Amino acid sequence: MVKIAIAAASGQLAREIIDKLVEAQKHEIIALVRKDPAQLPSLPGVKWIQTTYGDKSELVRLFQGVETVLSLFPVHFDVGNATQKRLIDAAVEAGVKRFAPSEWATGVKLESALEYMPWYAGKVEVAHYLENLNKEKKVIEYSRFQVGVFMDYLGHPHQTSKHVTTVPVQFNFEKQHATLIEGSLDDVVVWTTVQDIAGVVAQAVEYKGEWPAIGGISGSRVTNGEMLRLGEAIGKPFTVDWLKMEDIESGDMTNAVDLRSATPEETQAFLDSAIRRISAAISRGAYDVTDEWNKILPDYQFTTVGDFVKKISPALCDCNDSIFGRINVFNVFAVSDIRAASEPVSTPFSLVCFDLTPYHNARPAFSKVPVLPAAAQVRELVAKHFG
């Protein structure tokens, strides 16, 4: 049994992790929340505790006997990262063995992409804070759980997990639409399902060895070009909006709206704008996360993008080799017992995957690329979903 404290425990990813930990039926979970615990479900082994996180002595008391603290704060709400630093200091004082900061997204190359994703600056600052704490001697073990993009977002608008709602990302299978930067076909994104994130965390809290400081979880490492191939392979080719990097970098950042009073159309425009920024960050390698936890847990079976899309697409592909392998011929068939499935075909048939030449040659002119909103006004909407 492990006694675990979870900060921001009512968040969507936190709830997925809690459910997985509860399945083990052997952990004691201190679930810290700002809201009234009466609003939250009764779960075996889980104690919901209301806190403001503002009193360090209270946190020290709550952390007595705790082995692991998991932080799942949206960092953009933590002004000056004061709350996370207070959590870390309280954990050290209480003798907590392990701490997981609020990462749960980008990888180690985030710092070089902060100009596009300033709402994630707190992740970098907290990482440096932990490094400095252990500079002279190790005072707390920690792991930065870095997972890439939630693979579940590829299912938008269909919810594919119990708690995490989806948002459109650069690839929208439902609308067969993609938003990419010219020349980005080899850019890499790691996609990991929230179920796999929770599954790895559940094993990590019981792991007897030392946690890796960089804790990459790599569900499926896929290039943009491979994702376009997947769309072709399952009979849902993407229409691609090709963006120019210089348009993203030089976009007018003054034409912003107040999200509190924004119309649905304006809100969608902001999300579209954020996708462009995130695409630029991807070009810097921000979402090409490492695989430390994959190596520690070699028997864990991760969901691949190909397998995930089989579940959400009316046309499912039974590949002769990996969907992202070197061969181009796939057996494709439809199944009627999945969400939004169409009429099934009676027999498998062959589909030759298109090569990427059309995408290389298709370069529509963008005379009016939507402008980027100011970071302060987009972060509340976007960082919540991508953190």
C-alpha positions, 0 to 999 in steps of 0.5 A: 500500500502507498499513501498518495496525496493528489493536488488539484484532484478534481481535475479531469486527468486527476480523476482518471488517475484516481480511478486507476489507483482505486482499482488497485484497492490497496492505496490510501489517497488524500485528494486535495481540492478547492471546491466543497468535497460534498460535490465529489463522489465517495470512492473507496480509499479516497479522502477528499480534503478542501484546502486553499493550498495557501498555508504551508503548515497545513500542507505539512500536516496533510502530507504526514505519512505520505510517500508520493505527492502528485501535482496536477495544477494548470500551471497558468493559474499558479501566479509565480508558481507559488502554490507548486513551490509551497507544495514542494517545500511542504513535501520536503518538510513532511518527509515525502519521498516522491513528488510529481510536478504539474507536467503532463504534456510537453517534453524537455524541449519546451523551453525552446518553444516558450515564445509560442506557448508562454502559458507553460512557462511555469512548467520550466520554472518549477523544473528548475526549482526542483533541480536546485533543491537537489543540487547539493544533495537529494532532498526529494525524488521527483519525476516530470511525467511528460506525455505529449498530447492526449491521444483522446483528442483525436476522437473529438468531438466524441469523449473516449475516456470517463473524465477527460473531454476532448478539444480539436487539435491539429488533426480532426478525424471527424472533419477530415481536416488538418492544420499544419505548417509547411515543411512539417511532415517530419515533425514528431508528436507523441500521443498518449491516451489518458488511460495509459497515463493513469496506468503508468502512474498507477505502476510508478507509485509502486515502483521500487527503483528510483524515479527518473527525473525526466519521466517521458511516457510515449504512447505513440511517436508519430510524424505529421506525415505518418498521420496523414498516411493513416487518414488515407489508409482508413479512407478518411483523407485529410484536407490540409490547411498549410500555414507559413511559419513566418505568418505565425511568428509575425501575426498581429497579437493585438486583435484579441477578445475577452473570453469571458464575453466571447461568442462561440465563434470567437472562442473557436477562433481563439482555439484555432489560433492556439493550434497554430501556436502549438504547431509552431511549438511542435516544430521546435520538438516540444511534443517529442517526449522521451520514453523513460517510463516505457523502458522501466515498464517494458511489459506495459502495452500502450495504445498506438494511434493506429489502434486508437483510430480503429476504435473511433473511425467507421472504417477500421484498418487491419494492417499487414504491418504497423500502420506506420511501417514501410509497406503501403498496402492495408486490409481495411474493413468496417465494423458496425458495433462502434460509435458512429459506425456506418454500414459494415462491408461484408468482406475485407478489401485492399487499399493502397495508401497514397504517398505524400507527394500531393501534400508536398505539392499542395501549398494553397496561398494564405493571404489572410492567416487568422491573427494570434491572440495575446498569450494572457487571453488565450491561456485560460482556454487553451492551457486547460486542455493541453496541460 
